[in-house]
Amino acid sequence: MTTTATTDPRLPADADATVKLITDAAPRMYTWNYERDRDRLVTLYEKAMGSQWNSVTDLDWSTDVDPERLAHDSAQQSVIVQVARAAADLAGSPFASWGEREFTQLSIESLEAQLSQFMHGEQGAMIVAAKITETVPWIDAKYYAATQTMDEARHTEVFAKYLHTKLGDAYPMNAPLEAQITALVEDSRWDIAYLGMQIVIESLALAAFGSLLRWTEEPLLRKLLRYVLADEARHVAFGVLSLSEYYEHLSAAELRDRQEFLAENTIRNRTRSTTPEIWERMGLSVETAMPYLSEAAASLDKSVFTGFNDAFFSKLVPNVRKLGLLDANDGHLRRLWADAGLMKWEFADDTATDYESYDAVAADRAAEV
């Protein structure tokens, strides 16, 4: 990625555009109470310690990866590719001249863009987990958040390594994801970092990683995803355990704030970046491509676009139910989500089920004994 010098006086003189400064007003907390009195958090922390995996020795990086084979596997799952194929049938479309070579390359670029957002999101999760370690008032939560910070560092590392050694150049972080994570870091309330990362973004990650795992047959990527998914399911469980206790003691006005936060980050803000750099790498300007892509998207069956959202909300809604936020304030959030058709997911499998399904490290180690 191209970098340019920055003149922000708070940064080193040699810092470039690969560095972003975020100002955080949240107070840091020491606690002198070292009593281990939150048994479920203690259990989760012990699982986290036992499930740590090594990105160098537990993954076979000598595995040969064929980007075109990956592209073939992903083509039917890629919304971008499906929309571009439909756009090829429109009069005057720049996609009309494309053959299989171009659509294969688009599949590769789409996968690179997706894995790039995973990589950037995991670094954001690392920063937020470190913030939680510093700001949460309970020692058991500090211990667990420290293990999560290590998890997220490892996830960032493996996605970066997979991209750089097996696929190609990474894409920049898309604007909606960057804005979402920046807002969590900047917020002075420690539980908002929990709610936004552990509940919303980690549920998003479970849906995205699970979808990718279902279609790919590439062995290195499959194992990497299984390991990451086991960690992510545990992270959501951590958020549910901590926040359900904390929210029992908040006022109605404070709970209303958290309900509004969830509404804002779900039904009111479903921005999905199309990663305009994809079209630039394919030799098209965004201005040229977008009118035809928009027209083609309107003609496709809506199921093409709802699969991922369904997977996301099927993770998010049952976990929010456990926090007690659905029915606080006379069911304010329940009504908002019901109007958006989301309450059908209220009793979907929760994260405890996800963790049992994705506990890949334990399963692999048991197989080696």
Buried (B, 14 or more C-beta within 10 A) or exposed (E): EEEEEBEEEEBEEEBEEEEEEEEBEBEEEEEEEEEEEBEBBBEBBEBBEEBEBEBEEBBEBEEEBEBEEBBBBBBEBBBBBBBBBBBBEBEEBBBEEBEEEBBBBBBBBBBBBBBBBBBBBBBBBBBBBBBBBBBBEBBBBBBBBBBBBBBBBBBBBBBBBBBEEBBBEBBBBBEBBBEBBBBBBBBEBBBBBBBBBBBBBBBBBBBBBBBBBEEBEBEBBBBBBBBBBBBBBBBBBBBBBBBBBBBEEBEEEBBBEBBBBBBEBBBEEEEEBBBBBBBEBBEBEEEEBBBBBEBBBEEBEEEEBEEBBBBBBBBBBBBBBBBBBBEBBEEBBBEBBBEBEBBEBBEBEBBBEBBEBBBBBEEBEEEEE
